[in-house]
Amino acid sequence: MRAVVVEEFGVAPEVREVPDPAPTPDGVVVRVGATGLCRSDWHSWQGHDPDIRLPHVPGHEFAGVVVAVGTEVRGWRPGDRVTAPFVCACGRCPSCLAGDQQVCERQTQPGFTGWGSFAEHVAVRDADVNLVRLPDDLDDLTAAALGCRFATAFRAVVGQGRVAAGEWVAVHGCGGVGLSAVMIAAASGARVVAVDVTPAALELARRCGAAVCLDGGALGGPGEVAAAVREATGGGAHLSLDALGSHATCVASVESLRRRGRHVQVGLLPAAQGRPALPMDLVIAYELELRGSHGMPAHAYPEMLRLVTAGVLRPGELVTRTIDLAAAPQALATMDRPTVAGMCLIRP
């Protein structure tokens, strides 16, 4: 099969022929119909993830068709159209048994712990726990757009953030996750303040339902951004998300909150880049709540899919670029740039 292969961190990968994967006894192989290009793929290419061993094939948000099934798999067969969370859970550890597969203690992650979906085929472990059946009327591009970013945003806003109609929600960073969060929060009846540094991202946020759009680059540092959010919301956001993952956006998100507000960290903050100095004085004085959000388990997908098929949520509108596999290496190299807005999807 053809795949994007990283031979050295930070050096442009190549598209070349590699052996087809084989299913584990508990797993399947999926023929990739479309896959997303995510900023965490850029982190993996840069060597920020200690689990990655070279050579490596990135990619973790995909949709496609099952083509091979392991001997222990019971619920799936060749021809089934599927997607999967980027966290593939074991289904047996205490976290999984509690329903928290997104923090599985023995998780695997295509594109991180193993080869991923920047390829014509991808292997998925523990298929009976992790595969999600796709509705017939949901095309591969839209299904892949759900991937890590939309599903992660859905759980961050609805599950971890506990959004309520009429609340103010601030979204810091309007890439794929951030724009998804804007759309989901607005569809939930919240009023959304979108913060980014590029006009293209803010225009997309406006189309996704943001009531207020703030140019973070023009405002300066985190303190000015937070002050602008507090002014726009009449005292601060009830819920604020760092959807990018930087020291500046994390601090601005926390400082954007009103008393007893809720911060959800969605964007990655790799330890290799240092740890942000958070305003813990405000956390104590305002009784703020700080939560992380790490994807969404397969069993939670049906509610999101119901809203997508009903047209309440429209992840396909966030896709701004579709490329073929040959263009993926060049696109990967741009994922850290602030000009990137929306989602880029790859067709093998």
Solvent accessible surface area in square Angstrom, and as a share of the most:
residue,aa,sasa,rsa
1,M,28,0.13
2,R,81,0.29
3,A,0,0.00
4,V,0,0.00
5,V,1,0.00
6,V,1,0.01
7,E,94,0.42
8,E,101,0.45
9,F,74,0.31
10,G,39,0.38
11,V,75,0.43
12,A,76,0.59
13,P,9,0.06
14,E,110,0.49
15,V,44,0.25
16,R,90,0.33
17,E,117,0.52
18,V,12,0.07
19,P,112,0.70
20,D,90,0.47
21,P,40,0.25
22,A,79,0.61
23,P,43,0.27
24,T,43,0.25
25,P,76,0.48
26,D,35,0.18
27,G,0,0.00
28,V,0,0.00
29,V,4,0.03
30,V,0,0.00
31,R,119,0.43
32,V,8,0.05
33,G,17,0.17
34,A,0,0.00
35,T,0,0.00
36,G,0,0.00
37,L,0,0.00
38,C,9,0.05
39,R,59,0.22
40,S,13,0.09
41,D,0,0.00
42,W,26,0.09
43,H,8,0.03
44,S,1,0.01
45,W,19,0.07
46,Q,61,0.27
47,G,32,0.30
48,H,44,0.20
49,D,35,0.18
50,P,112,0.70
51,D,78,0.40
52,I,7,0.04
53,R,174,0.63
54,L,67,0.33
55,P,61,0.39
56,H,6,0.03
57,V,0,0.00
58,P,0,0.00
59,G,0,0.00
60,H,1,0.01
61,E,0,0.00
62,F,1,0.00
63,A,0,0.00
64,G,0,0.00
65,V,31,0.18
66,V,1,0.00
67,V,54,0.31
68,A,31,0.24
69,V,44,0.26
70,G,8,0.07
71,T,119,0.69
72,E,103,0.46
73,V,12,0.07
74,R,187,0.68
75,G,42,0.41
76,W,33,0.12
77,R,175,0.64
78,P,83,0.52
79,G,51,0.49
80,D,19,0.10
81,R,58,0.21
82,V,0,0.00
83,T,1,0.01
84,A,1,0.01
85,P,5,0.03
86,F,25,0.10
87,V,6,0.03
88,C,2,0.01
89,A,1,0.00
90,C,3,0.02
91,G,22,0.21
92,R,142,0.52
93,C,2,0.01
94,P,95,0.59
95,S,23,0.15
96,C,6,0.04
97,L,136,0.67
98,A,76,0.59
99,G,25,0.24
100,D,59,0.31
101,Q,32,0.14
102,Q,10,0.05
103,V,74,0.43
104,C,3,0.02
105,E,106,0.48
106,R,135,0.49
107,Q,48,0.21
108,T,38,0.22
109,Q,28,0.12
110,P,9,0.06
111,G,0,0.00
112,F,14,0.06
113,T,63,0.36
114,G,30,0.29
115,W,99,0.35
116,G,2,0.02
117,S,0,0.00
118,F,0,0.00
119,A,0,0.00
120,E,53,0.24
121,H,39,0.17
122,V,2,0.01
123,A,36,0.28
124,V,2,0.01
125,R,104,0.38
126,D,17,0.09
127,A,0,0.00
128,D,73,0.38
129,V,52,0.30
130,N,3,0.01
131,L,11,0.06
132,V,11,0.06
133,R,127,0.47
134,L,8,0.04
135,P,39,0.24
136,D,143,0.74
137,D,118,0.61
138,L,11,0.05
139,D,75,0.39
140,D,30,0.15
141,L,42,0.21
142,T,22,0.13
143,A,0,0.00
144,A,0,0.00
145,A,0,0.00
146,L,1,0.00
147,G,3,0.03
148,C,13,0.08
149,R,9,0.03
150,F,0,0.00
151,A,2,0.02
152,T,8,0.05
153,A,1,0.00
154,F,15,0.06
155,R,41,0.15
156,A,0,0.00
157,V,0,0.00
158,V,62,0.36
159,G,39,0.37
160,Q,29,0.13
161,G,0,0.00
162,R,110,0.40
163,V,24,0.14
164,A,48,0.38
165,A,78,0.61
166,G,40,0.38
167,E,26,0.12
168,W,29,0.10
169,V,0,0.00
170,A,0,0.00
171,V,0,0.00
172,H,2,0.01
173,G,8,0.08
174,C,1,0.00
175,G,27,0.26
176,G,9,0.08
177,V,22,0.13
178,G,0,0.00
179,L,0,0.00
180,S,0,0.00
181,A,1,0.00
182,V,0,0.00
183,M,4,0.02
184,I,2,0.01
185,A,0,0.00
186,A,29,0.23
187,A,48,0.37
188,S,42,0.27
189,G,39,0.37
190,A,10,0.08
191,R,109,0.40
192,V,0,0.00
193,V,0,0.00
194,A,0,0.00
195,V,9,0.05
196,D,19,0.10
197,V,74,0.43
198,T,15,0.09
199,P,112,0.70
200,A,60,0.47
201,A,1,0.00
202,L,16,0.08
203,E,72,0.32
204,L,17,0.08
205,A,0,0.00
206,R,127,0.46
207,R,162,0.59
208,C,12,0.07
209,G,39,0.37
210,A,10,0.08
211,A,68,0.53
212,V,40,0.23
213,C,28,0.17
214,L,29,0.14
215,D,58,0.30
216,G,8,0.07
217,G,51,0.49
218,A,84,0.65
219,L,47,0.23
220,G,46,0.45
221,G,37,0.36
222,P,42,0.27
223,G,42,0.41
224,E,102,0.46
225,V,11,0.06
226,A,0,0.00
227,A,44,0.34
228,A,18,0.14
229,V,0,0.00
230,R,89,0.32
231,E,147,0.66
232,A,35,0.27
233,T,7,0.04
234,G,67,0.65
235,G,44,0.42
236,G,0,0.00
237,A,0,0.00
238,H,45,0.20
239,L,0,0.00
240,S,0,0.00
241,L,1,0.00
242,D,0,0.00
243,A,11,0.09
244,L,69,0.34
245,G,3,0.03
246,S,34,0.22
247,H,72,0.32
248,A,51,0.40
249,T,25,0.15
250,C,4,0.02
251,V,26,0.15
252,A,3,0.03
253,S,0,0.00
254,V,1,0.00
255,E,39,0.17
256,S,0,0.00
257,L,2,0.01
258,R,64,0.23
259,R,163,0.59
260,R,174,0.63
261,G,1,0.01
262,R,26,0.10
263,H,6,0.03
264,V,0,0.00
265,Q,34,0.15
266,V,17,0.10
267,G,11,0.10
268,L,87,0.43
269,L,50,0.25
270,P,18,0.11
271,A,64,0.50
272,A,83,0.64
273,Q,88,0.39
274,G,33,0.31
275,R,190,0.69
276,P,29,0.18
277,A,95,0.73
278,L,59,0.29
279,P,20,0.12
280,M,96,0.43
281,D,102,0.53
282,L,47,0.24
283,V,19,0.11
284,I,134,0.68
285,A,75,0.58
286,Y,54,0.21
287,E,105,0.47
288,L,16,0.08
289,E,57,0.26
290,L,62,0.31
291,R,83,0.30
292,G,47,0.45
293,S,12,0.08
294,H,66,0.30
295,G,1,0.01
296,M,7,0.03
297,P,7,0.05
298,A,15,0.11
299,H,112,0.50
300,A,32,0.25
301,Y,2,0.01
302,P,83,0.52
303,E,82,0.37
304,M,0,0.00
305,L,16,0.08
306,R,132,0.48
307,L,33,0.16
308,V,14,0.08
309,T,64,0.37
310,A,68,0.53
311,G,40,0.39
312,V,67,0.38
313,L,3,0.01
314,R,93,0.34
315,P,1,0.01
316,G,34,0.33
317,E,98,0.44
318,L,1,0.00
319,V,35,0.20
320,T,70,0.41
321,R,104,0.38
322,T,68,0.39
323,I,27,0.14
324,D,79,0.41
325,L,0,0.00
326,A,67,0.52
327,A,38,0.30
328,A,0,0.00
329,P,20,0.13
330,Q,144,0.64
331,A,4,0.03
332,L,1,0.00
333,A,37,0.29
334,T,28,0.16
335,M,17,0.08
336,D,63,0.33
337,R,133,0.48
338,P,83,0.52
339,T,100,0.58
340,V,42,0.24
341,A,17,0.13
342,G,4,0.04
343,M,1,0.01
344,C,7,0.04
345,L,0,0.00
346,I,0,0.00
347,R,103,0.38
348,P,46,0.29
